[in-house]
Amino acid sequence: MKKKVFVGILAALMLFAFVACDGGTSGSYIVGAAVDASEHVYLPGEAFNPADYQFYSVSYDGTKTPVSGSEFTFDEDVIGDNTQYILGYYQGNKDWGVLVPVKLGTVSEIEITADPTKVSYFTATSDSTDEKYTNDSITLAGATIVATYKYDGVEDTRELDPEKNEELTASIQNWTTAEKTTVKVEYVNSTSDTYEVTLEANRIDSVAMKTTDDYVLYTSKLGVSTSNDSFAYAEFGGDGSVTTPGIYMEATYQNGETAVVEAADVLFQAENGALTEATISDVDLKHATNFIAKYNGDEGKVGFVAETAPITVNVQADYVKDIKVSSVPETIKAANYDDTDTYATKAAAVKTMFGSMTVNPVYASGDSTATLDYDDENNDGNGYTVVEPTAWDFSKMIEGQWIEFTISGFVGDTTDLTKTFEIKVGSGT
């Protein structure tokens, strides 16, 4: 019996050694990682460099084997203004993690000892809200920026990388005036310095004609005497959203910024020569659907008169796509006839109930000014009727009951226009 127990224990130990060993040596089974502290002092915004440290893999018996920092993945790659540790994982294994201590200097001053290469910028347009044409466009490439800092009571200086240090920010207070001005460069702990640049007048570099998304000029409304043959100049809200769909001229400035040109500064010319230097109010289907336009603003500001490539506008016949119903009665009175009444009597009762509503056809262009009369009383082929419930159901209406009604509008050949709503049956006849 003792022999069997001994053999079992021995087999278990052999199995453990086989599973635990790495490369045939049981002591090399990795259980973690370690790192030696570095003498390197970091400053905020600098990139973390694993090469500044000596890393180790740690075996289950405590043996430390030197490994390269390139075999680790780290949760941060840039030193922040309060970074004390960076967490690293050997070979990406979450069970083999190590806290890498960071020696962080305290910055007391920065000094720009050499200006950046680029010291000239264009002004921004007066309504610019995009930072990429203002402060985000400033580049510090070529500058020499020296930081004074302390660590453990020892003061020292170091040149910062003006292009890669993420804690360095640059700003100009006023971008709209062409003049000499200062750029303020800020770093951590409220440290800053300035240098001088020139803001040059920002001129239009090119112009192009465009249309708002899905803009269509709808014309010749069905069943309506008026028409909509004039092109619209697009209008935009303060957030850039379209408030009036249409065509517009977009100017691209020398700094890359774009802006919509005011309608008064755009002149149009039809390709067929039928229209020459006309404003948007003169442009309609009598001329063409293809136009060339030119900028006609302040030439002293712009420096040139720019002509655009032709633009083609999508023109379609307007059509009714819906109806809207208003002046719906809050209640209707119970009918005072029975099943023996004639159809004409019942139809007259329905007209009394619903004939005073306002029903408007809604066109694809958005127009809804026309009105439809009940059952085409004007004999113009346009009107509306009640299709549900049918007339002979009305004799059974009960006071207090809610009844669902469907109104059907028809404009010319367009008949699939319906609106359904509920009305309460009131008292009286």
C-alpha positions as CSV (number, residue, x, y, z in Angstrom):
1,M,0.0,0.0,0.0
2,K,2.8,2.5,0.9
3,K,4.5,1.7,-2.4
4,K,1.4,2.6,-4.4
5,V,1.0,5.9,-2.5
6,F,4.7,6.8,-3.2
7,V,4.3,6.0,-6.9
8,G,1.2,8.2,-7.1
9,I,2.9,11.2,-5.5
10,L,6.0,10.8,-7.7
11,A,3.7,10.7,-10.8
12,A,2.0,13.9,-9.6
13,L,5.3,15.7,-9.1
14,M,6.6,14.7,-12.5
15,L,3.4,15.9,-14.1
16,F,3.7,19.3,-12.3
17,A,7.3,19.6,-13.4
18,F,6.3,18.9,-17.0
19,V,3.5,21.4,-17.0
20,A,5.5,24.1,-15.2
21,C,8.6,23.9,-17.1
22,D,9.4,26.2,-20.0
23,G,11.9,24.9,-22.5
24,G,12.5,21.8,-20.3
25,T,13.7,23.7,-17.2
26,S,11.2,23.9,-14.4
27,G,12.8,27.1,-12.9
28,S,12.0,29.1,-16.1
29,Y,8.2,29.0,-15.7
30,I,7.2,32.7,-15.8
31,V,5.0,34.1,-13.1
32,G,5.5,37.9,-13.5
33,A,7.7,40.8,-14.5
34,A,9.9,43.4,-12.8
35,V,11.7,46.6,-13.6
36,D,14.6,48.6,-12.2
37,A,14.1,52.3,-11.4
38,S,15.6,54.7,-14.0
39,E,17.7,57.7,-13.4
40,H,16.0,59.5,-16.3
41,V,13.9,62.5,-15.3
42,Y,10.9,63.1,-17.6
43,L,9.0,66.4,-18.3
44,P,5.3,66.6,-19.0
45,G,4.3,65.9,-22.6
46,E,7.4,63.9,-23.4
47,A,7.1,60.4,-24.9
48,F,7.7,57.5,-22.5
49,N,10.7,55.5,-23.6
50,P,11.0,51.9,-22.3
51,A,14.7,51.9,-23.3
52,D,15.3,54.1,-20.2
53,Y,14.6,51.1,-18.0
54,Q,15.8,47.6,-17.4
55,F,13.0,45.1,-17.5
56,Y,12.9,41.4,-16.3
57,S,10.7,38.4,-16.6
58,V,10.3,36.6,-13.2
59,S,10.2,32.8,-12.9
60,Y,8.3,30.9,-10.3
61,D,11.4,30.3,-8.3
62,G,12.2,34.1,-8.2
63,T,14.8,34.1,-10.9
64,K,14.9,37.4,-12.9
65,T,15.9,37.3,-16.5
66,P,16.7,40.6,-18.4
67,V,14.3,41.3,-21.3
68,S,13.8,44.2,-23.6
69,G,11.2,46.9,-22.9
70,S,10.0,46.3,-26.5
71,E,8.4,43.1,-25.2
72,F,6.0,45.1,-23.0
73,T,2.8,46.9,-23.8
74,F,2.0,50.0,-21.8
75,D,-1.2,51.8,-20.8
76,E,0.3,55.2,-21.6
77,D,2.9,56.4,-24.1
78,V,3.0,60.1,-23.1
79,I,4.0,61.5,-19.7
80,G,1.3,63.7,-18.2
81,D,1.7,66.6,-15.8
82,N,1.0,64.3,-12.8
83,T,2.2,60.9,-14.0
84,Q,3.9,58.8,-11.2
85,Y,3.7,55.3,-12.7
86,I,3.0,53.6,-16.0
87,L,1.6,50.1,-16.1
88,G,3.3,47.6,-18.4
89,Y,2.5,44.0,-19.3
90,Y,5.2,41.6,-20.4
91,Q,4.2,40.0,-23.8
92,G,0.8,41.6,-23.3
93,N,-0.1,39.2,-20.6
94,K,-2.4,40.8,-18.0
95,D,-1.0,38.4,-15.3
96,W,2.6,39.6,-15.9
97,G,2.1,43.3,-15.1
98,V,4.6,45.8,-13.6
99,L,4.4,49.4,-12.3
100,V,7.1,51.5,-13.9
101,P,8.1,54.4,-11.6
102,V,8.4,57.8,-13.4
103,K,10.6,60.6,-12.1
104,L,8.8,63.8,-13.1
105,G,10.5,67.2,-13.0
106,T,8.7,70.3,-11.8
107,V,8.8,73.0,-14.4
108,S,9.3,76.6,-13.3
109,E,9.9,78.5,-16.6
110,I,10.1,78.1,-20.4
111,E,12.0,80.4,-22.8
112,I,11.8,80.6,-26.5
113,T,15.4,81.1,-27.6
114,A,14.7,80.7,-31.3
115,D,11.5,81.4,-33.2
116,P,9.7,78.7,-35.2
117,T,10.3,78.6,-38.9
118,K,6.8,79.7,-39.8
119,V,6.2,83.3,-38.6
120,S,3.4,84.3,-41.0
121,Y,-0.2,83.3,-41.1
122,F,-3.4,84.4,-42.8
123,T,-6.2,86.1,-40.9
124,A,-9.4,84.0,-40.3
125,T,-12.7,85.1,-41.8
126,S,-14.8,87.2,-39.4
127,D,-17.3,84.4,-38.7
128,S,-14.7,81.6,-38.3
129,T,-15.5,79.1,-35.6
130,D,-13.1,76.4,-36.8
131,E,-9.9,76.1,-34.7
132,K,-8.1,74.4,-37.5
133,Y,-7.9,77.8,-39.3
134,T,-6.8,79.6,-36.1
135,N,-4.9,78.3,-33.1
136,D,-4.7,74.7,-34.4
137,S,-3.0,75.9,-37.5
138,I,0.0,77.3,-35.5
139,T,3.2,75.2,-35.9
140,L,6.1,75.4,-33.6
141,A,8.4,73.4,-35.9
142,G,12.0,74.9,-35.9
143,A,11.6,76.6,-32.5
144,T,14.0,76.2,-29.6
145,I,12.1,76.1,-26.4
146,V,14.0,75.5,-23.2
147,A,12.3,74.5,-19.9
148,T,13.8,75.1,-16.5
149,Y,12.8,72.4,-14.0
150,K,13.7,70.8,-10.7
151,Y,13.8,67.2,-9.5
152,D,14.7,66.1,-6.0
153,G,16.0,69.7,-5.3
154,V,18.3,69.8,-8.3
155,E,17.6,72.4,-10.9
156,D,18.3,71.8,-14.6
157,T,17.3,72.8,-18.1
158,R,16.2,70.9,-21.1
159,E,15.1,71.6,-24.7
160,L,11.6,70.6,-25.4
161,D,10.5,69.0,-28.7
162,P,8.3,71.8,-30.2
163,E,6.5,69.4,-32.5
164,K,6.0,66.3,-30.3
165,N,5.5,67.6,-26.8
166,E,1.8,67.4,-26.2
167,E,1.7,69.8,-23.3
168,L,2.9,72.8,-25.4
169,T,0.0,74.9,-26.8
170,A,0.1,78.1,-28.9
171,S,-2.5,80.7,-29.4
172,I,-3.2,84.1,-31.0
173,Q,-5.8,86.3,-29.3
174,N,-7.1,88.1,-32.4
175,W,-7.1,86.3,-35.8
176,T,-9.3,88.8,-37.8
177,T,-6.9,91.8,-38.1
178,A,-4.0,91.8,-40.5
179,E,-1.1,93.0,-38.4
180,K,2.0,92.0,-36.4
181,T,0.9,90.2,-33.3
182,T,2.3,87.8,-30.7
183,V,1.9,84.0,-30.3
184,K,1.6,82.9,-26.7
185,V,3.2,79.5,-26.0
186,E,2.0,77.9,-22.8
187,Y,3.3,74.9,-20.9
188,V,2.5,73.3,-17.5
189,N,2.4,75.1,-14.2
190,S,1.2,78.3,-16.0
191,T,4.6,78.8,-17.6
192,S,4.6,80.7,-21.0
193,D,6.6,82.8,-23.4
194,T,5.8,84.7,-26.6
195,Y,7.1,85.3,-30.1
196,E,6.0,87.6,-32.9
197,V,4.3,86.7,-36.2
198,T,2.6,88.6,-39.0
199,L,-1.1,88.1,-39.9
200,E,-1.6,88.7,-43.6
201,A,-4.9,89.6,-45.3
202,N,-6.7,86.4,-46.2
203,R,-7.8,86.6,-49.8
204,I,-10.1,84.3,-51.7
205,D,-8.1,81.7,-53.6
206,S,-11.0,80.1,-55.6
207,V,-14.8,79.9,-55.9
208,A,-17.2,77.1,-56.8
209,M,-20.9,76.9,-57.4
210,K,-22.7,74.2,-55.3
211,T,-26.2,73.1,-54.4
212,T,-27.4,72.0,-51.0
213,D,-28.0,68.3,-50.6
214,D,-30.8,67.0,-52.7
215,Y,-31.8,70.5,-53.9
216,V,-34.5,70.2,-56.6
217,L,-36.3,73.1,-58.4
218,Y,-39.9,72.0,-58.5
219,T,-42.1,73.7,-61.1
220,S,-45.6,73.6,-62.6
221,K,-47.6,72.5,-59.6
222,L,-50.5,70.2,-60.5
223,G,-53.9,71.7,-60.0
224,V,-52.5,75.1,-58.9
225,S,-52.5,78.2,-61.1
226,T,-49.2,79.6,-59.7
227,S,-45.8,78.2,-60.6
228,N,-42.4,78.1,-59.0
229,D,-39.8,78.7,-61.7
230,S,-37.3,80.8,-59.8
231,F,-34.0,79.4,-58.4
232,A,-33.3,79.9,-54.7
233,Y,-30.1,81.0,-53.2
234,A,-29.3,78.8,-50.2
235,E,-29.3,80.1,-46.7
236,F,-27.7,78.6,-43.7
237,G,-28.1,78.9,-39.9
238,G,-25.4,79.8,-37.4
239,D,-24.6,76.1,-36.9
240,G,-24.2,75.5,-40.6
241,S,-27.5,73.8,-41.1
242,V,-29.5,74.5,-44.2
243,T,-32.5,76.8,-43.6
244,T,-33.3,77.5,-47.3
245,P,-32.3,74.8,-49.9
246,G,-30.8,76.2,-53.1
247,I,-27.7,77.0,-55.1
248,Y,-24.8,79.0,-53.6
249,M,-21.2,80.0,-54.2
250,E,-18.5,78.7,-51.9
251,A,-15.3,80.7,-51.5
252,T,-12.1,79.0,-50.5
253,Y,-9.6,81.3,-48.8
254,Q,-5.8,81.2,-48.8
255,N,-5.7,79.6,-45.4
256,G,-8.0,76.8,-46.6
257,E,-11.1,78.1,-44.9
258,T,-14.4,78.0,-46.8
259,A,-17.4,80.4,-46.6
260,V,-20.7,80.9,-48.4
261,V,-20.6,84.1,-50.6
262,E,-23.5,86.4,-50.0
263,A,-26.1,86.3,-52.8
264,A,-25.6,90.0,-53.7
265,D,-21.9,89.3,-54.5
266,V,-22.7,86.6,-57.1
267,L,-23.6,87.2,-60.8
268,F,-24.9,84.5,-63.0
269,Q,-24.6,83.8,-66.7
270,A,-26.5,81.1,-68.7
271,E,-24.4,78.9,-70.8
272,N,-26.5,79.6,-73.8
273,G,-25.9,83.4,-73.5
274,A,-29.5,84.1,-72.7
275,L,-28.6,85.5,-69.3
276,T,-25.6,87.8,-68.6
277,E,-24.4,89.0,-65.2
278,A,-27.8,88.6,-63.5
279,T,-28.6,88.3,-59.8
280,I,-30.3,85.3,-58.3
281,S,-33.7,87.0,-58.4
282,D,-33.4,87.1,-62.3
283,V,-32.5,83.4,-62.7
284,D,-35.4,81.1,-63.6
285,L,-36.3,78.4,-66.1
286,K,-36.8,80.9,-68.9
287,H,-33.1,80.9,-69.3
288,A,-31.5,77.6,-68.5
289,T,-30.7,75.0,-65.9
290,N,-26.9,75.3,-66.4
291,F,-25.1,78.4,-65.2
292,I,-21.7,79.9,-64.9
293,A,-21.3,82.3,-62.0
294,K,-18.6,84.8,-61.0
295,Y,-17.6,86.5,-57.8
296,N,-18.5,90.2,-57.8
297,G,-17.5,91.3,-54.4
298,D,-14.9,93.7,-53.2
299,E,-12.1,93.3,-55.7
300,G,-9.7,95.3,-53.4
301,K,-10.2,92.7,-50.8
302,V,-10.2,89.6,-53.0
303,G,-7.7,90.7,-55.6
304,F,-9.4,89.0,-58.6
305,V,-12.7,88.2,-60.2
306,A,-13.2,84.4,-60.1
307,E,-15.4,82.6,-62.5
308,T,-16.8,79.2,-61.6
309,A,-17.3,76.0,-63.5
310,P,-20.9,75.4,-64.7
311,I,-23.4,74.0,-62.3
312,T,-26.5,72.0,-63.3
313,V,-29.7,72.1,-61.1
314,N,-32.1,69.2,-60.9
315,V,-35.5,70.5,-62.2
316,Q,-38.7,68.4,-61.7
317,A,-42.4,68.9,-62.1
318,D,-43.9,69.6,-58.6
319,Y,-46.3,67.0,-57.3
320,V,-48.6,66.5,-54.4
321,K,-47.1,64.0,-51.8
322,D,-49.4,64.5,-48.9
323,I,-52.4,66.5,-47.4
324,K,-52.7,68.3,-44.2
325,V,-56.0,68.7,-42.4
326,S,-57.0,71.5,-40.0
327,S,-60.1,73.0,-38.5
328,V,-61.2,69.5,-37.6
329,P,-64.4,69.8,-35.4
330,E,-63.8,68.7,-31.7
331,T,-67.1,66.8,-31.7
332,I,-69.8,65.9,-34.2
333,K,-73.5,65.6,-33.5
334,A,-75.3,62.3,-33.6
335,A,-77.3,61.8,-36.8
336,N,-81.1,62.0,-36.6
337,Y,-81.9,59.5,-39.4
338,D,-82.2,55.8,-39.5
339,D,-81.4,53.0,-42.0
340,T,-84.4,53.9,-44.1
341,D,-83.1,57.3,-45.0
342,T,-81.9,57.9,-48.5
343,Y,-78.2,58.0,-49.5
344,A,-78.6,61.7,-50.4
345,T,-79.9,62.5,-46.9
346,K,-77.0,60.7,-45.3
347,A,-74.4,62.3,-47.6
348,A,-75.8,65.7,-46.8
349,A,-75.3,64.9,-43.1
350,V,-71.7,63.9,-43.7
351,K,-71.1,67.1,-45.6
352,T,-72.5,69.1,-42.6
353,M,-70.1,67.3,-40.3
354,F,-66.9,67.6,-42.4
355,G,-67.5,70.1,-45.2
356,S,-66.0,73.0,-43.2
357,M,-62.6,71.5,-42.6
358,T,-59.5,73.0,-44.2
359,V,-57.6,70.5,-46.4
360,N,-54.4,71.6,-48.1
361,P,-52.4,69.6,-50.6
362,V,-48.7,69.4,-49.6
363,Y,-46.3,69.5,-52.6
364,A,-42.8,68.1,-52.9
365,S,-41.5,71.7,-53.0
366,G,-43.0,72.3,-49.5
367,D,-45.8,74.6,-50.7
368,S,-49.1,74.0,-49.0
369,T,-51.0,77.2,-49.8
370,A,-53.7,75.7,-52.0
371,T,-57.0,74.4,-50.5
372,L,-59.3,71.6,-51.5
373,D,-63.0,72.0,-51.5
374,Y,-65.4,69.3,-50.2
375,D,-66.3,66.7,-52.9
376,D,-64.9,68.9,-55.6
377,E,-67.8,71.4,-55.4
378,N,-65.8,73.8,-57.7
379,N,-65.6,71.1,-60.4
380,D,-61.9,71.7,-60.9
381,G,-60.9,68.1,-60.4
382,N,-59.5,68.7,-56.9
383,G,-61.2,68.1,-53.6
384,Y,-61.6,65.8,-50.6
385,T,-64.2,63.3,-49.2
386,V,-64.8,61.1,-46.2
387,V,-64.1,57.5,-47.2
388,E,-64.2,55.8,-43.8
389,P,-66.6,55.0,-42.2
390,T,-69.0,54.9,-45.2
391,A,-72.1,57.2,-45.1
392,W,-74.6,54.5,-44.1
393,D,-72.8,53.8,-40.9
394,F,-73.6,57.2,-39.4
395,S,-77.1,56.4,-38.3
396,K,-75.7,54.3,-35.5
397,M,-73.5,57.0,-33.8
398,I,-73.8,57.1,-30.0
399,E,-73.2,60.2,-27.9
400,G,-69.7,60.0,-26.2
401,Q,-68.4,57.4,-28.7
402,W,-65.0,58.1,-30.4
403,I,-65.2,57.4,-34.2
404,E,-62.2,57.0,-36.5
405,F,-62.6,59.0,-39.8
406,T,-60.4,58.9,-42.9
407,I,-60.3,61.9,-45.2
408,S,-59.2,61.3,-48.8
409,G,-57.8,64.1,-51.0
410,F,-57.5,64.1,-54.7
411,V,-55.6,66.5,-57.0
412,G,-55.9,65.7,-60.6
413,D,-54.8,62.1,-61.0
414,T,-53.3,61.9,-57.6
415,T,-55.8,60.2,-55.3
416,D,-53.8,58.2,-52.7
417,L,-53.8,61.1,-50.2
418,T,-55.4,60.2,-46.8
419,K,-55.4,61.3,-43.2
420,T,-57.0,59.5,-40.4
421,F,-58.1,60.9,-37.0
422,E,-60.7,60.4,-34.2
423,I,-63.7,62.7,-33.4
424,K,-66.0,62.4,-30.4
425,V,-69.7,62.1,-30.9
426,G,-71.5,64.9,-29.1
427,S,-75.1,65.5,-28.0
428,G,-77.8,67.0,-30.2
429,T,-78.7,66.5,-33.8
